[in-house]
């Protein structure tokens, strides 16, 4: 009995000591947690840049690594950091940040849609509708309309993302039966052209060079005549690819060999259909394999323009931009310079910051694009000796901060 009594006493002492230690540790932990004071608002907008210290009002010591808090994932995120306190000890602290998305989806919606009688009720699904974070925003029409009954129907186009942000626009759907005359009408084409020599006169300076971008659509090109006309560089399409199936532009080999022969500096562009970074990685590897035996002095451009099919790609703008970044990163790892091609409209509305140089497409005399760009595609109706038909003309700004 005495042995059992003593055993019970020992167990009691051990339990008392254990509970006391836990209490002391918890008490110390509570004191440690009180060693820094946080801002009241612990939210961070999607893709915004804020550091650990931006949310700390007061802290006992110095932060060891005041890093940028990751903001690419919506929701509650734990922020851990180390501090050298006033006693010289390294202590690990943490707090929680809520990453939020306050940006509404983007939809390119007209005020009126003319729909032929008998068309699909889901015609609106071809309207561009995307989001910065949500790869599949809910885009729909609220209101009654009948594609089998002529008339004008006032409805509302709505786009909602997974964060609860919404875009709305009141529109009209006009259902009609086309007449034979309207079906056979022909829109006259614009006969105007832009002479390469005129572009040289207006835009050539010590800080610029004037050049072209070409593909099979320009047919067989006389590069000797291009050289004589003053063409100072040329971007050549290498080809295009979809889901790992690649097609070499049937004029690529002749174009790059001729450009190299006459000494016109060459850049490359690739038309991509990629929907993931893995696919664009494969794109870049294929491009490199095609150009490795040629002299390529200018950048290699990622050209993605599947805007009419964007709704079917299941990509957010963030996904698309990451897909481009993977291509450009892979290109630069191989010693080339990467370049993102895009029109002014989509650069401003869709593309997120990639960190790479930009090739701007904006067909105007004076661009009002406010972002940085190294190359400016100024027109697609250019005329130059050596090419039969139209060609794109470009201005290269040697100062990359232009």
MIFISE-582637 format. One record per residue (C-alpha): x, y, z. Coordinates in steps of 0.25 Angstrom, whole numbers, plus 5000, padded with zeros to 4 digits. Layout:
N
XYZ/...
//
This chain:
402
500050005000/501150095003/501750074990/500450114983/500350234992/501750284988/501550254974/500250344974/501050454981/502150444970/501150444959/500450564965/501750644966/502050614952/500750664947/500850784956/502250824950/501750794936/500550884937/501350994943/502350984932/501250994921/500651104929/501951184929/502251154914/500851204910/500951324919/502351354912/501651334899/500551434902/501651534906/502351514893/501151534885/500951664892/502351704887/501751764874/500551844870/499851824857/499051914848/497551904849/497351874834/498051734832/497651724817/498451724804/497951744790/498251634780/499651654774/499951784782/501251794788/501451814803/502551774813/502451704826/502751834833/501551914826/500551854835/501351864848/501151994856/502151964867/503151844870/504151804881/505351794872/505851784858/505251704847/506251614841/505651594827/504551704823/504051624811/502951654801/501651574806/501251484795/499851534789/499551444778/498651344786/497251404791/496951364805/497551364819/499051354819/500051334830/501151434830/502451384838/503651464841/504851474850/505251584859/506551614867/505951664880/506551774890/507151654897/507851604885/507051484884/506451434870/504951414872/503951364861/502651444860/501451434851/500151494848/499051464838/498751554825/497451534817/497851554802/496551604795/496151634781/495351764779/495451764764/494251744755/494251654743/494551714730/493551704718/493651764704/492151794703/491451874692/490151954695/489351884684/489451744678/488851704665/488451564665/487951484653/486651424655/486851274658/488251294664/488751224677/488151284690/489551274695/490151364685/490651454697/491651344701/492551404690/492651534697/494051554703/493851534718/495051514727/495551534741/496951574747/496851454757/495651364754/495851274742/494351254740/493551374743/492051354742/491651444730/490151444726/488951524721/487851564731/486551584724/485651524714/485951514699/485451424688/486451394677/485251344669/484451464670/484851594663/484851714672/485751794682/485951744696/486551824707/487451734716/488651744725/489951674723/490551634736/491951574739/492251524754/493551464759/493751374771/494151484780/492751544778/493151664769/492251694758/492151764745/490851804739/490351884726/488951904720/488951864706/487951844695/487751714687/487151744673/486651614667/486451634652/486251554639/487351604629/486951644615/487551594602/488251724600/488851744613/489351594612/490051624599/490651764603/492151784602/492951884611/493951954603/495351934607/496252044611/497152074600/498152154608/499652114610/500752154618/502052174611/503352124618/504052244613/503052334620/503252264633/504752284632/504552434630/503652454642/504152354652/505652334649/506652394659/507852364667/507052284677/506252204667/506352104656/505252064646/504951924642/503851824638/503251694643/502951584633/502351444631/501851354620/500851464617/501851554610/502251434601/503651434595/504451554599/505551624592/506451654604/507451734596/506451834592/506051844607/507451874610/507551974599/506252044604/506852064618/506151954626/506951944639/506351824645/505351714643/504551624652/504251484646/503151394649/503751254653/502351184653/501251154663/500851044672/499650974679/499750864689/501050824685/500850824670/501750924663/501750984649/502951054644/502551174636/502851134621/503651254618/504451254631/505651184627/505851274614/505451394621/506551384633/507551334623/507451444614/507351544625/508651494631/509251494617/509051644615/509351684629/507951724634/507851704649/506751594652/505751574663/504751464664/503351454668/502551324671/500951324670/500551244683/499251174686/499751134700/498851124712/499751084723/501251114726/501650974723/501150994709/501851124707/503151054712/502950954701/502751074692/504051134696/504851014695/504350984681/504651124676/506051114682/506250984674/505851054661/506751184662/507951124669/508751114656/508451264651/508851404656/507851464664/508251594670/506851654674/505851594684/504951474683/503451524684/502351444690/501051474682/499751424688/498551484681/497451384683/496451484689/495251434681/495451294688/495851354701/494651304708/494951164705/496351164710/495951164725/497051264728/497051384737/497851504733/498851454744/498951324737/499151384724/500251474729/500951354736/500851274723/501551384715/502651404727/502951254726/503251264711/504051394712/504851334724/505151214717/505651294705/506551384714/507151264721/507651224707/508351354705/507351424697/506551544700/505051534703/503951624698/502451624700/501651664688/500251734690/499251834684/499051964693/497651924696/498051784702/499351834708/498451934716/497251844719/497751704720/499251684722/499851694736/501251734738/502251624733/503551694736/503951684721/504151784710/502851814701/502651824687/501451914685/500451904674/499652034672/499352084658/499352234659/500352344656/500552384671/500252274682/499752314695/500152184701/500652214715/501452084718/502852054714/503251994701/504451964693/503751944679/502552014673/501751944662/501252064655/500452014644/500051884636/499851954622/501351984620/501951984606/503451964603/504251924591/504551774592/503151734597/501951714588/500751764597/500551814611/501551794622/501651844637/502551954640/503251974653/504052074661/505152024670/505452114682/506952094685/506652154699/505852044706/505152144715/504352214704/
//
